[in-house]
Amino acid sequence: MKRLLTMMLILALCLPMIACSTENGGNNQPPEQEEPEVPEIQYTFAVETTSDKVSDDEGRLLASYNYETLRMEPAEGAEEQVVSMAETFNQKQEELLETVVVNGEDLDEWAAFDEQVLAGETHYTDELTVRYEEKGSVISVCYEQYTYSGSAYPTVTSFSYTFDLERGDYINPIEIADDPDTFRATVTDLILDQIMGMGQEIHDSLFEGYEATVEGWNDYYVSFGDDICVIFSACSLGPHALGAMEFHIDYSEVNLGEGGEAKLGLG
C-alpha cells in the first residue's frame, strides 16, 4: 500500500512537467518573436514654411520673405531604404532653402535706399510656393518664385525637380524614357511646332536663337502629371511682355519605351 501511494505521488509531480514540455513542442526553445509590422504608407509629404520680415527704426516695413519647401517624412517603422531615400530627397530641398534665405536676408539692405519703400508705398519681397505631382514612381516637385526688389515689375520664375522613387534619387527629366536623347529631341520638335502655331506675331517677338533654349527644355520647369508640362519663365524665350510660355504634351505623342511607361504608371 505504501509503495502504491509513493508511485501515485511521483506521477502527480511529473504531470505538470510533461504538459509544459508538450506546449513547447517537446523542447525548451522560446516562442518565435513576431517581426515588426511594416507600415502600409511608407512616407508622406509636408510643406514647410520659412519666413521673416524686417522693419527700420521708424517701424517702416522694408522687406519680407516667405519660402515654402517640400519634405519627405518616412513613417514610423518605415524600411531602411525609405529612410535613406527621404534623406536624399530632403537634402536637395534644404540646399534650395539655404540659397533663397540668403537672398531674402539681403533684401532689406537694398530696400533701405529705395525712396518708394522709405515713403511707405511698397516693400521688397521674395516668395516661394511649392506643389508636387506623383505619377507612377515619379515625383515632380514644382516651384514658383515671386520676387520684387524695386524693378519696374516683379520677377516670376518657375522651376522643378524630378525625383525617381525606384532609384531613390533626383534625375534629369529625360531619364524617364528608355531612350533619353530621342525623348528630348521629340519633345523639342513638339514644342517648336506649338510655337509655330501661335502665329507670326508671337514667333517674330521671340529672341534670336530661341530654338537652342527650347532644345534644353529639360533644364527648365518640367512636370509629369496628366500630361507633360514644360514652362519657360518670362525672358527665357522672349521679352518680359511675352510672359511665361507654357506647353503641354500628351504622352501618346512621345515614345517613352516600356520602361518609361511603367515608371509613369501608363498603359
C-alpha positions as CSV (number, residue, x, y, z in Angstrom):
1,M,0.0,0.0,0.0
2,K,2.8,2.5,0.9
3,R,4.5,1.6,-2.3
4,L,1.3,2.4,-4.4
5,L,0.9,5.8,-2.6
6,T,4.5,6.7,-3.3
7,M,4.2,5.9,-7.1
8,M,1.0,8.0,-7.3
9,L,2.7,11.0,-5.7
10,I,5.7,10.8,-8.1
11,L,3.2,10.6,-11.0
12,A,1.4,13.7,-9.8
13,L,4.6,15.7,-9.6
14,C,5.7,14.7,-13.1
15,L,2.4,15.5,-14.9
16,P,2.9,19.4,-15.0
17,M,6.4,18.9,-16.3
18,I,5.2,16.7,-19.1
19,A,2.4,19.2,-20.0
20,C,4.8,22.1,-20.1
21,S,7.2,20.1,-22.3
22,T,4.3,19.3,-24.7
23,E,3.3,23.0,-25.0
24,N,6.9,24.0,-26.0
25,G,6.9,21.4,-28.8
26,G,9.0,18.9,-26.8
27,N,12.0,21.3,-26.3
28,N,13.0,24.3,-24.3
29,Q,13.1,26.8,-27.3
30,P,11.4,30.1,-26.6
31,P,8.4,31.0,-28.8
32,E,9.2,32.8,-32.1
33,Q,9.0,36.6,-31.9
34,E,6.8,38.4,-34.3
35,E,8.5,40.6,-36.8
36,P,7.6,44.3,-36.5
37,E,4.9,45.4,-38.9
38,V,5.9,47.5,-41.8
39,P,3.5,50.5,-42.2
40,E,1.3,50.4,-45.3
41,I,2.2,54.1,-46.0
42,Q,6.0,54.3,-46.1
43,Y,6.2,58.1,-46.4
44,T,4.2,61.3,-46.6
45,F,5.0,64.8,-47.9
46,A,4.8,68.0,-45.9
47,V,5.2,71.6,-46.8
48,E,7.4,73.7,-44.5
49,T,7.4,77.5,-44.4
50,T,10.3,79.7,-43.5
51,S,9.5,83.5,-43.3
52,D,10.7,86.7,-41.8
53,K,10.3,90.5,-42.2
54,V,12.5,93.5,-41.5
55,S,11.4,97.0,-40.5
56,D,13.6,100.1,-39.9
57,D,13.9,102.0,-36.7
58,E,10.8,104.0,-37.5
59,G,8.7,100.9,-38.0
60,R,8.5,101.0,-41.8
61,L,8.4,97.6,-43.4
62,L,11.5,97.3,-45.6
63,A,11.4,93.7,-46.8
64,S,9.9,90.3,-46.2
65,Y,10.3,86.7,-47.4
66,N,8.2,83.6,-47.3
67,Y,9.5,80.3,-48.6
68,E,7.7,77.0,-48.9
69,T,9.8,73.8,-49.3
70,L,8.7,70.2,-49.6
71,R,9.9,67.5,-47.2
72,M,9.5,63.7,-47.4
73,E,8.7,62.3,-44.0
74,P,9.2,58.5,-43.5
75,A,6.5,56.8,-41.5
76,E,7.4,55.3,-38.1
77,G,8.8,51.8,-38.8
78,A,9.5,52.5,-42.4
79,E,12.0,50.4,-44.2
80,E,15.7,51.5,-44.1
81,Q,15.8,52.2,-47.8
82,V,12.8,54.6,-47.5
83,V,14.5,56.4,-44.6
84,S,17.6,56.8,-46.8
85,M,15.5,57.9,-49.7
86,A,13.9,60.6,-47.6
87,E,17.3,61.9,-46.5
88,T,18.4,62.2,-50.2
89,F,15.1,63.9,-51.1
90,N,15.3,66.4,-48.2
91,Q,18.9,67.3,-48.7
92,K,18.2,68.9,-52.1
93,Q,15.3,70.8,-50.6
94,E,17.4,72.1,-47.7
95,E,20.1,73.3,-50.1
96,L,17.4,75.2,-52.0
97,L,16.1,76.8,-48.8
98,E,19.6,77.8,-47.8
99,T,20.1,79.6,-51.1
100,V,16.8,81.5,-51.1
101,V,17.1,82.6,-47.5
102,V,20.5,84.2,-48.2
103,N,18.8,86.2,-50.9
104,G,15.8,87.1,-48.7
105,E,18.1,88.3,-45.9
106,D,19.8,90.8,-48.2
107,L,16.6,92.4,-49.4
108,D,16.3,95.0,-46.7
109,E,19.9,96.3,-47.4
110,W,18.7,97.3,-50.9
111,A,15.2,98.4,-49.8
112,A,16.7,100.9,-47.3
113,F,17.8,103.1,-50.2
114,D,14.6,102.9,-52.2
115,E,12.5,106.1,-52.0
116,Q,9.2,104.3,-52.5
117,V,10.0,102.0,-49.7
118,L,11.0,104.9,-47.4
119,A,7.8,106.6,-48.3
120,G,5.9,103.6,-47.1
121,E,4.4,102.9,-50.6
122,T,5.9,99.4,-51.0
123,H,8.4,97.0,-49.7
124,Y,10.7,94.3,-51.2
125,T,9.6,90.7,-51.0
126,D,10.6,87.3,-52.1
127,E,8.1,84.4,-52.1
128,L,8.5,80.7,-53.0
129,T,5.5,78.4,-53.4
130,V,5.6,74.6,-54.0
131,R,3.3,71.9,-55.1
132,Y,4.0,68.3,-56.2
133,E,2.6,65.7,-58.5
134,E,3.1,61.9,-58.2
135,K,2.9,59.9,-61.4
136,G,3.7,56.3,-61.0
137,S,7.1,56.2,-59.3
138,V,8.0,59.8,-60.3
139,I,7.6,62.8,-58.1
140,S,7.6,66.3,-59.8
141,V,8.4,69.0,-57.3
142,C,7.2,72.2,-58.8
143,Y,8.2,75.7,-57.6
144,E,7.2,79.2,-58.4
145,Q,9.3,82.2,-57.1
146,Y,7.9,85.7,-57.0
147,T,10.5,88.5,-56.3
148,Y,10.0,92.2,-56.1
149,S,13.2,94.2,-55.4
150,G,12.5,97.7,-56.8
151,S,12.4,97.0,-60.5
152,A,9.6,98.1,-62.8
153,Y,7.9,94.8,-62.5
154,P,8.3,91.7,-60.2
155,T,10.1,88.6,-61.4
156,V,8.2,85.3,-61.6
157,T,10.3,82.2,-62.1
158,S,9.1,78.6,-62.4
159,F,11.4,75.6,-61.9
160,S,11.2,72.0,-60.8
161,Y,12.9,68.8,-59.6
162,T,12.2,65.3,-60.8
163,F,12.6,62.5,-58.2
164,D,12.6,58.8,-59.1
165,L,11.2,56.7,-56.2
166,E,12.6,53.5,-57.7
167,R,16.1,54.9,-57.9
168,G,15.7,56.9,-54.7
169,D,17.4,59.9,-56.2
170,Y,16.8,63.0,-58.3
171,I,17.0,62.5,-62.1
172,N,17.1,64.6,-65.2
173,P,13.5,64.6,-66.7
174,I,14.7,62.9,-70.0
175,E,15.9,59.9,-67.9
176,I,12.2,58.9,-67.7
177,A,12.4,57.4,-71.1
178,D,14.3,54.3,-72.2
179,D,16.0,56.5,-74.9
180,P,16.6,59.9,-73.3
181,D,18.1,61.6,-76.3
182,T,15.3,60.6,-78.6
183,F,12.8,61.7,-76.0
184,R,14.4,65.1,-75.7
185,A,14.5,65.6,-79.4
186,T,10.8,64.6,-79.8
187,V,9.6,67.0,-77.1
188,T,11.8,69.8,-78.6
189,D,10.1,69.3,-82.0
190,L,6.6,69.2,-80.5
191,I,7.3,72.5,-78.6
192,L,8.6,74.2,-81.7
193,D,5.5,73.0,-83.6
194,Q,3.3,74.6,-80.9
195,I,5.2,77.9,-81.1
196,M,4.8,78.0,-84.9
197,G,1.1,77.5,-84.3
198,M,0.9,80.6,-82.1
199,G,1.0,83.0,-85.0
200,Q,3.7,85.0,-86.8
201,E,3.5,88.0,-84.4
202,I,4.5,85.9,-81.4
203,H,7.0,84.0,-83.4
204,D,8.7,87.2,-84.6
205,S,8.9,88.6,-81.0
206,L,11.0,85.6,-79.7
207,F,14.7,86.1,-79.1
208,E,17.1,85.1,-81.9
209,G,18.2,81.6,-81.4
210,Y,15.3,80.7,-79.1
211,E,15.4,77.2,-80.7
212,A,18.5,76.4,-78.7
213,T,16.8,77.3,-75.5
214,V,13.8,75.1,-76.4
215,E,16.2,72.2,-77.1
216,G,17.3,72.4,-73.4
217,W,13.7,72.3,-72.1
218,N,14.6,69.6,-69.6
219,D,16.7,72.2,-67.7
220,Y,13.6,74.3,-67.1
221,Y,10.3,73.6,-65.4
222,V,9.1,70.0,-66.2
223,S,6.3,68.1,-64.5
224,F,4.7,64.8,-65.2
225,G,1.0,64.7,-64.4
226,D,-2.0,64.2,-66.6
227,D,0.5,65.2,-69.4
228,I,4.0,66.5,-69.8
229,C,4.1,70.2,-68.8
230,V,7.1,72.4,-69.8
231,I,7.3,76.1,-68.7
232,F,9.8,78.7,-69.8
233,S,9.7,81.6,-67.4
234,A,9.4,85.2,-68.7
235,C,12.5,86.4,-70.6
236,S,13.6,82.8,-71.4
237,L,12.3,82.7,-74.9
238,G,11.3,86.3,-75.5
239,P,10.8,89.7,-73.9
240,H,9.2,90.1,-70.5
241,A,6.0,91.4,-72.1
242,L,5.5,88.0,-73.7
243,G,5.3,86.4,-70.2
244,A,6.0,82.8,-69.3
245,M,5.4,80.3,-72.1
246,E,3.7,77.0,-71.1
247,F,3.5,73.9,-73.2
248,H,1.5,70.6,-72.7
249,I,2.4,67.4,-74.5
250,D,0.3,64.3,-74.4
251,Y,2.0,61.0,-73.5
252,S,0.7,59.5,-76.7
253,E,2.9,61.9,-78.7
254,V,6.2,60.6,-77.4
255,N,7.9,57.2,-77.2
256,L,8.9,56.6,-73.6
257,G,9.6,52.8,-74.1
258,E,8.2,50.0,-72.0
259,G,10.4,51.0,-69.0
260,G,9.4,54.7,-69.2
261,E,5.7,53.9,-69.5
262,A,6.0,51.5,-66.5
263,K,7.8,54.2,-64.5
264,L,5.0,56.6,-65.0
265,G,2.3,54.0,-64.5
266,L,1.0,54.3,-68.1
267,G,-0.8,51.7,-70.1
